[in-house]
Protein backbone atom coordinates (compact mmCIF):
# COMPACT_ATOMS: atom_id res chain seq x y z
CA UNK A 1 0.00 0.00 0.00
CA UNK A 2 1.37 3.33 -1.09
CA UNK A 3 0.22 6.63 0.40
CA UNK A 4 0.76 9.74 -1.74
CA UNK A 5 0.28 13.21 -0.28
CA UNK A 6 -0.69 16.06 -2.58
CA UNK A 7 -0.74 19.60 -1.18
CA UNK A 8 -1.73 23.00 -2.49
CA UNK A 9 -1.20 26.13 -0.39
CA UNK A 10 -0.62 23.91 2.67
CA UNK A 11 2.56 22.99 4.52
CA UNK A 12 2.32 19.33 5.49
CA UNK A 13 3.93 18.93 8.91
CA UNK A 14 5.57 15.73 10.05
CA UNK A 15 3.11 15.35 12.93
CA UNK A 16 0.10 15.67 10.57
CA UNK A 17 1.64 13.19 8.14
CA UNK A 18 2.28 10.67 10.95
CA UNK A 19 -1.25 11.18 12.31
CA UNK A 20 -2.79 10.48 8.90
CA UNK A 21 -0.60 7.45 8.24
CA UNK A 22 -1.56 5.99 11.62
CA UNK A 23 -5.29 6.56 11.02
CA UNK A 24 -5.14 5.07 7.51
CA UNK A 25 -3.18 2.06 8.78
CA UNK A 26 -5.78 1.46 11.53
CA UNK A 27 -8.59 1.79 8.99
CA UNK A 28 -7.01 -0.74 6.65
CA UNK A 29 -6.20 -3.22 9.43
CA UNK A 30 -9.69 -3.12 10.96
CA UNK A 31 -11.67 -3.33 7.74
CA UNK A 32 -9.62 -5.27 5.23
CA UNK A 33 -7.57 -7.86 7.12
CA UNK A 34 -5.95 -9.26 3.97
CA UNK A 35 -9.21 -9.59 2.03
CA UNK A 36 -7.90 -7.58 -0.87
CA UNK A 37 -4.96 -5.54 -1.92
CA UNK A 38 -5.14 -1.75 -1.90
CA UNK A 39 -3.07 -0.34 -4.73
CA UNK A 40 -2.65 3.31 -3.74
CA UNK A 41 -4.08 5.96 -1.47
CA UNK A 42 -4.02 9.62 -2.52
CA UNK A 43 -4.56 12.29 0.11
CA UNK A 44 -5.07 15.80 -1.21
CA UNK A 45 -4.87 18.93 0.99
CA UNK A 46 -6.14 22.32 -0.15
CA UNK A 47 -6.97 25.64 1.41
CA UNK A 48 -10.22 27.09 0.11
CA UNK A 49 -11.12 30.71 0.65
CA UNK A 50 -14.75 30.68 1.69
CA UNK A 51 -16.61 34.00 1.55
CA UNK A 52 -18.10 33.58 5.05
CA UNK A 53 -15.66 31.37 6.89
CA UNK A 54 -12.33 32.62 5.56
CA UNK A 55 -9.65 30.01 4.99
CA UNK A 56 -11.02 26.47 5.16
CA UNK A 57 -8.92 23.30 5.03
CA UNK A 58 -10.24 20.75 2.52
CA UNK A 59 -9.03 17.15 2.57
CA UNK A 60 -9.83 14.59 -0.11
CA UNK A 61 -8.92 10.89 0.14
CA UNK A 62 -9.03 8.48 -2.77
CA UNK A 63 -8.41 4.78 -2.18
CA UNK A 64 -7.61 2.80 -5.31
CA UNK A 65 -8.77 -0.76 -4.80
CA UNK A 66 -9.08 -3.39 -7.55
CA UNK A 67 -12.04 -2.46 -9.78
CA UNK A 68 -13.15 0.37 -7.46
CA UNK A 69 -12.18 3.86 -6.32
CA UNK A 70 -13.34 4.89 -2.85
CA UNK A 71 -13.46 8.66 -2.43
CA UNK A 72 -14.36 11.03 0.40
CA UNK A 73 -13.80 14.71 1.09
CA UNK A 74 -14.35 17.00 4.04
CA UNK A 75 -13.79 20.65 4.90
CA UNK A 76 -13.08 22.12 8.32
CA UNK A 77 -11.11 24.87 10.06
CA UNK A 78 -8.05 22.67 10.53
CA UNK A 79 -6.65 19.66 8.69
CA UNK A 80 -6.90 17.30 11.68
CA UNK A 81 -10.65 17.73 12.11
CA UNK A 82 -11.20 17.62 8.34
CA UNK A 83 -9.38 14.29 8.16
CA UNK A 84 -11.26 12.96 11.19
CA UNK A 85 -14.52 13.75 9.36
CA UNK A 86 -13.44 11.62 6.42
CA UNK A 87 -12.94 8.41 8.43
CA UNK A 88 -16.67 7.56 8.95
CA UNK A 89 -17.38 8.25 5.28
CA UNK A 90 -14.60 5.92 4.20
CA UNK A 91 -15.70 3.24 6.67
CA UNK A 92 -19.19 3.07 5.15
CA UNK A 93 -17.80 2.89 1.61
CA UNK A 94 -15.31 0.20 2.60
CA UNK A 95 -18.02 -1.89 4.27
CA UNK A 96 -20.23 -1.68 1.16
CA UNK A 97 -17.31 -2.63 -1.07
CA UNK A 98 -16.31 -5.51 1.21
CA UNK A 99 -19.88 -6.83 1.33
CA UNK A 100 -20.09 -6.67 -2.45
CA UNK A 101 -16.85 -8.63 -2.84
CA UNK A 102 -17.81 -11.28 -0.30
CA UNK A 103 -21.27 -11.82 -1.79
CA UNK A 104 -19.70 -12.12 -5.24
CA UNK A 105 -17.30 -14.80 -3.94
CA UNK A 106 -20.17 -16.71 -2.33
CA UNK A 107 -22.13 -16.68 -5.60
CA UNK A 108 -19.10 -17.98 -7.49
CA UNK A 109 -18.63 -20.81 -4.97
CA UNK A 110 -22.28 -21.84 -5.27
CA UNK A 111 -21.98 -22.10 -9.05
CA UNK A 112 -19.00 -24.45 -8.84
C-alpha positions as CSV (number, residue, x, y, z in Angstrom):
1,X,0.0,0.0,0.0
2,X,1.4,3.3,-1.1
3,X,0.2,6.6,0.4
4,X,0.8,9.7,-1.7
5,X,0.3,13.2,-0.3
6,X,-0.7,16.1,-2.6
7,X,-0.7,19.6,-1.2
8,X,-1.7,23.0,-2.5
9,X,-1.2,26.1,-0.4
10,X,-0.6,23.9,2.7
11,X,2.6,23.0,4.5
12,X,2.3,19.3,5.5
13,X,3.9,18.9,8.9
14,X,5.6,15.7,10.1
15,X,3.1,15.3,12.9
16,X,0.1,15.7,10.6
17,X,1.6,13.2,8.1
18,X,2.3,10.7,10.9
19,X,-1.2,11.2,12.3
20,X,-2.8,10.5,8.9
21,X,-0.6,7.4,8.2
22,X,-1.6,6.0,11.6
23,X,-5.3,6.6,11.0
24,X,-5.1,5.1,7.5
25,X,-3.2,2.1,8.8
26,X,-5.8,1.5,11.5
27,X,-8.6,1.8,9.0
28,X,-7.0,-0.7,6.7
29,X,-6.2,-3.2,9.4
30,X,-9.7,-3.1,11.0
31,X,-11.7,-3.3,7.7
32,X,-9.6,-5.3,5.2
33,X,-7.6,-7.9,7.1
34,X,-5.9,-9.3,4.0
35,X,-9.2,-9.6,2.0
36,X,-7.9,-7.6,-0.9
37,X,-5.0,-5.5,-1.9
38,X,-5.1,-1.7,-1.9
39,X,-3.1,-0.3,-4.7
40,X,-2.7,3.3,-3.7
41,X,-4.1,6.0,-1.5
42,X,-4.0,9.6,-2.5
43,X,-4.6,12.3,0.1
44,X,-5.1,15.8,-1.2
45,X,-4.9,18.9,1.0
46,X,-6.1,22.3,-0.2
47,X,-7.0,25.6,1.4
48,X,-10.2,27.1,0.1
49,X,-11.1,30.7,0.6
50,X,-14.7,30.7,1.7
51,X,-16.6,34.0,1.6
52,X,-18.1,33.6,5.1
53,X,-15.7,31.4,6.9
54,X,-12.3,32.6,5.6
55,X,-9.7,30.0,5.0
56,X,-11.0,26.5,5.2
57,X,-8.9,23.3,5.0
58,X,-10.2,20.8,2.5
59,X,-9.0,17.2,2.6
60,X,-9.8,14.6,-0.1
61,X,-8.9,10.9,0.1
62,X,-9.0,8.5,-2.8
63,X,-8.4,4.8,-2.2
64,X,-7.6,2.8,-5.3
65,X,-8.8,-0.8,-4.8
66,X,-9.1,-3.4,-7.6
67,X,-12.0,-2.5,-9.8
68,X,-13.2,0.4,-7.5
69,X,-12.2,3.9,-6.3
70,X,-13.3,4.9,-2.8
71,X,-13.5,8.7,-2.4
72,X,-14.4,11.0,0.4
73,X,-13.8,14.7,1.1
74,X,-14.4,17.0,4.0
75,X,-13.8,20.7,4.9
76,X,-13.1,22.1,8.3
77,X,-11.1,24.9,10.1
78,X,-8.1,22.7,10.5
79,X,-6.7,19.7,8.7
80,X,-6.9,17.3,11.7
81,X,-10.7,17.7,12.1
82,X,-11.2,17.6,8.3
83,X,-9.4,14.3,8.2
84,X,-11.3,13.0,11.2
85,X,-14.5,13.7,9.4
86,X,-13.4,11.6,6.4
87,X,-12.9,8.4,8.4
88,X,-16.7,7.6,9.0
89,X,-17.4,8.2,5.3
90,X,-14.6,5.9,4.2
91,X,-15.7,3.2,6.7
92,X,-19.2,3.1,5.1
93,X,-17.8,2.9,1.6
94,X,-15.3,0.2,2.6
95,X,-18.0,-1.9,4.3
96,X,-20.2,-1.7,1.2
97,X,-17.3,-2.6,-1.1
98,X,-16.3,-5.5,1.2
99,X,-19.9,-6.8,1.3
100,X,-20.1,-6.7,-2.4
101,X,-16.9,-8.6,-2.8
102,X,-17.8,-11.3,-0.3
103,X,-21.3,-11.8,-1.8
104,X,-19.7,-12.1,-5.2
105,X,-17.3,-14.8,-3.9
106,X,-20.2,-16.7,-2.3
107,X,-22.1,-16.7,-5.6
108,X,-19.1,-18.0,-7.5
109,X,-18.6,-20.8,-5.0
110,X,-22.3,-21.8,-5.3
111,X,-22.0,-22.1,-9.1
112,X,-19.0,-24.5,-8.8
